[in-house]
């Protein structure tokens, strides 16, 4: 599976910071909300694609962000992944339909 990083939250929103007392709980909640917003915008993932949360190592600890993982051999999965990457919601209120 290939994957594309989508960030932890919509780009124009603040996000939990590694090192804050409740970071893991808040960050995971933000990531789940972000996945829900992406699905509302683009629909459920097709076979071969999956929106996931992953913990990534950093000098200051583990941080969490959303990825779209996809099978590069499944055309629908590749199309979904790149459509999502190119049309992400920018705010929590940006729940409009995908730009087509």
RONU-22787 format. One record per atom (N, C-alpha, C): atom name; residue in one letter; x, y, z. Coordinates in pm, whole numbers, padded with zeros to 5 digits, always signed. Example, Ala and Ser with C-alpha at 12.3 -4.5 7.8 and 13.67 -1.06 7.14 Angstrom:
RONU-22787
+----+----+--------+--------+--------+
| at | aa |     c1 |     c2 |     c3 |
+----+----+--------+--------+--------+
|  N |  a | +01319 | -00569 | +00780 |
| CA |  a | +01230 | -00450 | +00780 |
|  C |  a | +01320 | -00330 | +00780 |
|  N |  s | +01285 | -00225 | +00708 |
| CA |  s | +01367 | -00106 | +00714 |
|  C |  s | +01290 | +00003 | +00787 |
+----+----+--------+--------+--------+
END
This chain:
RONU-22787
+----+----+--------+--------+--------+
| at | aa |     c1 |     c2 |     c3 |
+----+----+--------+--------+--------+
|  N |  x | +00085 | -00119 | +00000 |
| CA |  x | +00000 | +00000 | +00000 |
|  C |  x | +00089 | +00124 | +00000 |
|  N |  x | +00051 | +00220 | -00080 |
| CA |  x | +00113 | +00353 | -00075 |
|  C |  x | +00027 | +00437 | +00017 |
|  N |  x | +00079 | +00551 | +00059 |
| CA |  x | -00004 | +00638 | +00142 |
|  C |  x | +00037 | +00784 | +00122 |
|  N |  x | -00061 | +00871 | +00146 |
| CA |  x | -00043 | +01014 | +00134 |
|  C |  x | -00082 | +01076 | +00267 |
|  N |  x | +00003 | +01162 | +00321 |
| CA |  x | -00028 | +01234 | +00444 |
|  C |  x | -00127 | +01345 | +00415 |
|  N |  x | -00231 | +01354 | +00500 |
| CA |  x | -00334 | +01457 | +00486 |
|  C |  x | -00331 | +01557 | +00601 |
|  N |  x | -00239 | +01539 | +00696 |
| CA |  x | -00232 | +01626 | +00813 |
|  C |  x | -00323 | +01579 | +00923 |
|  N |  x | -00318 | +01644 | +01039 |
| CA |  x | -00398 | +01602 | +01153 |
|  C |  x | -00538 | +01664 | +01160 |
|  N |  x | -00554 | +01779 | +01096 |
| CA |  x | -00680 | +01854 | +01097 |
|  C |  x | -00690 | +01931 | +00966 |
|  N |  x | -00806 | +01991 | +00937 |
| CA |  x | -00812 | +02079 | +00820 |
|  C |  x | -00703 | +02187 | +00830 |
|  N |  x | -00647 | +02224 | +00716 |
| CA |  x | -00528 | +02310 | +00712 |
|  C |  x | -00546 | +02446 | +00779 |
|  N |  x | -00665 | +02503 | +00776 |
| CA |  x | -00686 | +02635 | +00834 |
|  C |  x | -00732 | +02630 | +00980 |
|  N |  x | -00719 | +02515 | +01043 |
| CA |  x | -00760 | +02499 | +01183 |
|  C |  x | -00638 | +02470 | +01271 |
|  N |  x | -00643 | +02514 | +01396 |
| CA |  x | -00536 | +02475 | +01489 |
|  C |  x | -00548 | +02326 | +01522 |
|  N |  x | -00439 | +02269 | +01568 |
| CA |  x | -00443 | +02128 | +01607 |
|  C |  x | -00369 | +02109 | +01738 |
|  N |  x | -00394 | +01997 | +01802 |
| CA |  x | -00326 | +01963 | +01927 |
|  C |  x | -00175 | +01962 | +01902 |
|  N |  x | -00099 | +01998 | +02004 |
| CA |  x | +00046 | +02007 | +01992 |
|  C |  x | +00113 | +01898 | +02075 |
|  N |  x | +00210 | +01830 | +02013 |
| CA |  x | +00288 | +01730 | +02086 |
|  C |  x | +00345 | +01796 | +02210 |
|  N |  x | +00331 | +01729 | +02323 |
| CA |  x | +00382 | +01783 | +02448 |
|  C |  x | +00274 | +01840 | +02539 |
|  N |  x | +00157 | +01877 | +02484 |
| CA |  x | +00051 | +01924 | +02572 |
|  C |  x | +00001 | +01807 | +02654 |
|  N |  x | -00051 | +01834 | +02773 |
| CA |  x | -00086 | +01729 | +02869 |
|  C |  x | -00176 | +01619 | +02813 |
|  N |  x | -00278 | +01654 | +02738 |
| CA |  x | -00375 | +01557 | +02688 |
|  C |  x | -00359 | +01535 | +02538 |
|  N |  x | -00237 | +01550 | +02488 |
| CA |  x | -00213 | +01548 | +02343 |
|  C |  x | -00274 | +01425 | +02274 |
|  N |  x | -00241 | +01306 | +02320 |
| CA |  x | -00285 | +01186 | +02248 |
|  C |  x | -00436 | +01179 | +02236 |
|  N |  x | -00507 | +01202 | +02344 |
| CA |  x | -00653 | +01196 | +02343 |
|  C |  x | -00711 | +01300 | +02248 |
|  N |  x | -00663 | +01425 | +02258 |
| CA |  x | -00715 | +01533 | +02174 |
|  C |  x | -00678 | +01509 | +02028 |
|  N |  x | -00554 | +01471 | +02001 |
| CA |  x | -00509 | +01452 | +01864 |
|  C |  x | -00585 | +01338 | +01796 |
|  N |  x | -00604 | +01228 | +01865 |
| CA |  x | -00678 | +01116 | +01805 |
|  C |  x | -00823 | +01154 | +01777 |
|  N |  x | -00883 | +01231 | +01867 |
| CA |  x | -01020 | +01279 | +01844 |
|  C |  x | -01023 | +01370 | +01721 |
|  N |  x | -00927 | +01461 | +01709 |
| CA |  x | -00922 | +01550 | +01593 |
|  C |  x | -00907 | +01468 | +01464 |
|  N |  x | -00820 | +01369 | +01465 |
| CA |  x | -00798 | +01286 | +01346 |
|  C |  x | -00926 | +01212 | +01307 |
|  N |  x | -00997 | +01158 | +01404 |
| CA |  x | -01123 | +01087 | +01374 |
|  C |  x | -01227 | +01183 | +01315 |
|  N |  x | -01234 | +01302 | +01371 |
| CA |  x | -01328 | +01403 | +01318 |
|  C |  x | -01290 | +01443 | +01175 |
|  N |  x | -01161 | +01455 | +01149 |
| CA |  x | -01112 | +01492 | +01017 |
|  C |  x | -01147 | +01382 | +00915 |
|  N |  x | -01127 | +01257 | +00952 |
| CA |  x | -01166 | +01146 | +00863 |
|  C |  x | -01315 | +01152 | +00833 |
|  N |  x | -01396 | +01177 | +00934 |
| CA |  x | -01540 | +01186 | +00914 |
|  C |  x | -01574 | +01298 | +00817 |
|  N |  x | -01508 | +01411 | +00830 |
| CA |  x | -01532 | +01525 | +00742 |
|  C |  x | -01489 | +01493 | +00599 |
|  N |  x | -01376 | +01426 | +00583 |
| CA |  x | -01329 | +01386 | +00450 |
|  C |  x | -01429 | +01289 | +00387 |
|  N |  x | -01479 | +01194 | +00464 |
| CA |  x | -01578 | +01099 | +00410 |
|  C |  x | -01708 | +01169 | +00372 |
|  N |  x | -01746 | +01268 | +00449 |
| CA |  x | -01868 | +01343 | +00417 |
|  C |  x | -01849 | +01415 | +00283 |
|  N |  x | -01730 | +01462 | +00258 |
| CA |  x | -01700 | +01536 | +00136 |
|  C |  x | -01681 | +01443 | +00015 |
|  N |  x | -01614 | +01330 | +00034 |
| CA |  x | -01574 | +01245 | -00078 |
|  C |  x | -01639 | +01106 | -00079 |
|  N |  x | -01713 | +01073 | +00023 |
| CA |  x | -01775 | +00942 | +00030 |
|  C |  x | -01682 | +00839 | +00093 |
|  N |  x | -01737 | +00722 | +00116 |
| CA |  x | -01659 | +00612 | +00172 |
|  C |  x | -01549 | +00570 | +00075 |
|  N |  x | -01443 | +00517 | +00129 |
| CA |  x | -01331 | +00473 | +00048 |
|  C |  x | -01372 | +00353 | -00038 |
|  N |  x | -01324 | +00350 | -00161 |
| CA |  x | -01350 | +00232 | -00245 |
|  C |  x | -01257 | +00119 | -00204 |
|  N |  x | -01282 | +00001 | -00256 |
| CA |  x | -01192 | -00113 | -00233 |
|  C |  x | -01051 | -00073 | -00273 |
|  N |  x | -00957 | -00101 | -00183 |
| CA |  x | -00817 | -00069 | -00211 |
|  C |  x | -00770 | +00062 | -00153 |
|  N |  x | -00861 | +00137 | -00089 |
| CA |  x | -00824 | +00265 | -00026 |
|  C |  x | -00878 | +00267 | +00117 |
|  N |  x | -00809 | +00336 | +00206 |
| CA |  x | -00853 | +00344 | +00345 |
|  C |  x | -00797 | +00471 | +00409 |
|  N |  x | -00884 | +00548 | +00473 |
| CA |  x | -00841 | +00661 | +00555 |
|  C |  x | -00800 | +00607 | +00691 |
|  N |  x | -00681 | +00641 | +00735 |
| CA |  x | -00626 | +00587 | +00859 |
|  C |  x | -00561 | +00696 | +00942 |
|  N |  x | -00544 | +00666 | +01070 |
| CA |  x | -00467 | +00751 | +01161 |
|  C |  x | -00339 | +00675 | +01193 |
|  N |  x | -00229 | +00746 | +01188 |
| CA |  x | -00102 | +00682 | +01217 |
|  C |  x | -00021 | +00769 | +01312 |
|  N |  x | +00046 | +00703 | +01405 |
| CA |  x | +00139 | +00772 | +01494 |
|  C |  x | +00276 | +00772 | +01430 |
|  N |  x | +00336 | +00888 | +01421 |
| CA |  x | +00466 | +00904 | +01357 |
|  C |  x | +00567 | +00955 | +01459 |
|  N |  x | +00687 | +00898 | +01456 |
| CA |  x | +00792 | +00939 | +01550 |
|  C |  x | +00843 | +01079 | +01515 |
|  N |  x | +00872 | +01155 | +01618 |
| CA |  x | +00924 | +01291 | +01604 |
|  C |  x | +01022 | +01314 | +01718 |
|  N |  x | +01113 | +01407 | +01704 |
| CA |  x | +01211 | +01436 | +01809 |
|  C |  x | +01145 | +01463 | +01944 |
|  N |  x | +01025 | +01519 | +01943 |
| CA |  x | +00958 | +01557 | +02067 |
|  C |  x | +00852 | +01457 | +02111 |
|  N |  x | +00840 | +01345 | +02042 |
| CA |  x | +00743 | +01243 | +02078 |
|  C |  x | +00666 | +01196 | +01955 |
|  N |  x | +00565 | +01117 | +01978 |
| CA |  x | +00483 | +01065 | +01869 |
|  C |  x | +00374 | +01165 | +01837 |
|  N |  x | +00355 | +01193 | +01710 |
| CA |  x | +00244 | +01277 | +01669 |
|  C |  x | +00152 | +01195 | +01579 |
|  N |  x | +00027 | +01236 | +01572 |
| CA |  x | -00074 | +01162 | +01497 |
|  C |  x | -00125 | +01245 | +01381 |
|  N |  x | -00146 | +01178 | +01270 |
| CA |  x | -00206 | +01245 | +01155 |
|  C |  x | -00282 | +01145 | +01070 |
|  N |  x | -00360 | +01199 | +00978 |
| CA |  x | -00445 | +01119 | +00889 |
|  C |  x | -00370 | +01092 | +00760 |
|  N |  x | -00385 | +00971 | +00712 |
| CA |  x | -00329 | +00930 | +00583 |
|  C |  x | -00439 | +00867 | +00500 |
|  N |  x | -00426 | +00874 | +00370 |
| CA |  x | -00506 | +00790 | +00282 |
|  C |  x | -00409 | +00686 | +00227 |
|  N |  x | -00436 | +00561 | +00263 |
| CA |  x | -00356 | +00449 | +00213 |
|  C |  x | -00431 | +00392 | +00093 |
|  N |  x | -00354 | +00350 | -00008 |
| CA |  x | -00419 | +00300 | -00128 |
|  C |  x | -00331 | +00199 | -00201 |
|  N |  x | -00398 | +00106 | -00267 |
| CA |  x | -00330 | +00008 | -00348 |
|  C |  x | -00303 | +00072 | -00484 |
|  N |  x | -00176 | +00088 | -00522 |
| CA |  x | -00144 | +00155 | -00648 |
|  C |  x | -00187 | +00076 | -00771 |
|  N |  x | -00229 | -00047 | -00752 |
| CA |  x | -00274 | -00132 | -00863 |
|  C |  x | -00425 | -00131 | -00882 |
|  N |  x | -00495 | -00054 | -00799 |
| CA |  x | -00641 | -00046 | -00808 |
|  C |  x | -00678 | +00096 | -00850 |
|  N |  x | -00721 | +00110 | -00975 |
| CA |  x | -00746 | +00243 | -01033 |
|  C |  x | -00840 | +00328 | -00947 |
|  N |  x | -00949 | +00271 | -00898 |
| CA |  x | -01045 | +00348 | -00818 |
|  C |  x | -00982 | +00397 | -00688 |
|  N |  x | -00896 | +00315 | -00630 |
| CA |  x | -00829 | +00354 | -00506 |
|  C |  x | -00732 | +00469 | -00530 |
|  N |  x | -00658 | +00462 | -00639 |
| CA |  x | -00564 | +00569 | -00673 |
|  C |  x | -00640 | +00699 | -00700 |
|  N |  x | -00747 | +00690 | -00777 |
| CA |  x | -00827 | +00808 | -00809 |
|  C |  x | -00884 | +00871 | -00682 |
|  N |  x | -00935 | +00787 | -00593 |
| CA |  x | -00990 | +00838 | -00466 |
|  C |  x | -00881 | +00908 | -00386 |
|  N |  x | -00766 | +00845 | -00371 |
| CA |  x | -00657 | +00902 | -00291 |
|  C |  x | -00616 | +01039 | -00343 |
|  N |  x | -00599 | +01051 | -00472 |
| CA |  x | -00554 | +01179 | -00527 |
|  C |  x | -00666 | +01282 | -00529 |
|  N |  x | -00791 | +01239 | -00544 |
| CA |  x | -00904 | +01332 | -00534 |
|  C |  x | -00911 | +01390 | -00394 |
|  N |  x | -00897 | +01304 | -00294 |
| CA |  x | -00899 | +01350 | -00154 |
|  C |  x | -00784 | +01447 | -00129 |
|  N |  x | -00663 | +01408 | -00169 |
| CA |  x | -00546 | +01494 | -00146 |
|  C |  x | -00564 | +01632 | -00210 |
|  N |  x | -00626 | +01637 | -00325 |
| CA |  x | -00639 | +01764 | -00399 |
|  C |  x | -00762 | +01845 | -00362 |
|  N |  x | -00848 | +01793 | -00276 |
| CA |  x | -00970 | +01865 | -00238 |
|  C |  x | -01005 | +01839 | -00092 |
|  N |  x | -00913 | +01874 | -00005 |
| CA |  x | -00936 | +01857 | +00139 |
|  C |  x | -01017 | +01972 | +00196 |
|  N |  x | -01100 | +01946 | +00296 |
| CA |  x | -01167 | +02056 | +00365 |
|  C |  x | -01063 | +02142 | +00436 |
|  N |  x | -01080 | +02273 | +00434 |
| CA |  x | -00984 | +02364 | +00496 |
|  C |  x | -01020 | +02402 | +00638 |
|  N |  x | -01149 | +02390 | +00672 |
| CA |  x | -01195 | +02422 | +00807 |
|  C |  x | -01292 | +02314 | +00853 |
|  N |  x | -01323 | +02314 | +00983 |
| CA |  x | -01421 | +02218 | +01035 |
|  C |  x | -01559 | +02242 | +00976 |
|  N |  x | -01588 | +02365 | +00934 |
| CA |  x | -01719 | +02397 | +00877 |
|  C |  x | -01725 | +02374 | +00727 |
|  N |  x | -01614 | +02340 | +00665 |
| CA |  x | -01605 | +02319 | +00521 |
|  C |  x | -01651 | +02178 | +00488 |
|  N |  x | -01782 | +02159 | +00489 |
| CA |  x | -01835 | +02025 | +00465 |
|  C |  x | -01910 | +02016 | +00334 |
|  N |  x | -01879 | +02109 | +00243 |
| CA |  x | -01943 | +02106 | +00112 |
|  C |  x | -01899 | +01986 | +00031 |
|  N |  x | -01965 | +01967 | -00078 |
| CA |  x | -01931 | +01855 | -00166 |
|  C |  x | -01798 | +01882 | -00235 |
|  N |  x | -01736 | +01776 | -00279 |
| CA |  x | -01607 | +01784 | -00349 |
|  C |  x | -01620 | +01873 | -00471 |
|  N |  x | -01513 | +01944 | -00501 |
| CA |  x | -01508 | +02027 | -00621 |
|  C |  x | -01483 | +01937 | -00741 |
|  N |  x | -01576 | +01937 | -00834 |
| CA |  x | -01563 | +01849 | -00951 |
|  C |  x | -01545 | +01932 | -01075 |
+----+----+--------+--------+--------+
END
